[in-house]
Amino acid sequence: MKKLAVFASGTGTNAQKIIDHFSLPGKTAKVSLVVCNKPGAGVLQIAAKANIPVLLIERDQFFKGDAYLANLKRDEIDFIILAGFLWKIPQALIDAYPRRIINIHPALLPQYGGKGMYGNFVHEAVIAAGDSESGITIHYVDEHYDHGDIIYQAKCPVDQNDNAESLSKKVHALEHRYFPEVIEKVINEAGE
């Protein structure tokens, strides 16, 4: 049974879908840890309800210390899943988990990625550019924001009457539908 650590900073809707997916019978992985950098984030309640341990992290140890690698190793974490986690991943974790850190981005990378491109900032940029489609990108994490090898993309149309909020709903639907399945596929292929 592979152990997953889900890193999240916010409400935790993607974390909830991942937890639900890997709680089903017959799965080869489970969410063993939720890692969060914001006290009071909604994802903490989701973890508590699912009886999943939480690691609340702080900036200095994450970026200047051991990046909590000792905690992840102690808990025998096999994969790190970023589900709305807004901090850049330190090199120590990238080195310790090569091609085992997976992120989801609310746009079709390589467009609309990078520092500061998250949430409605992304959707506003897509609409301002007049793009006819947007979507999600699931990718491996490397040392650059939103840059690692792409694993999967799904698209949705951008309608003329869309705003950031309506586009966000379309993109969230894609995230919730595909992210847990793609994570499972990556884990199963890595185990072969």
Beta strands, then each sheet from edge to edge (+ up, - down):
strand 1: 2-8
strand 2: 29-36
strand 3: 54-56
strand 4: 79-82
strand 5: 101-105
strand 6: 133-140
strand 7: 150-157
sheet 1: 3+ 2+ 1+ 4+ 5+ 6- 7+
end
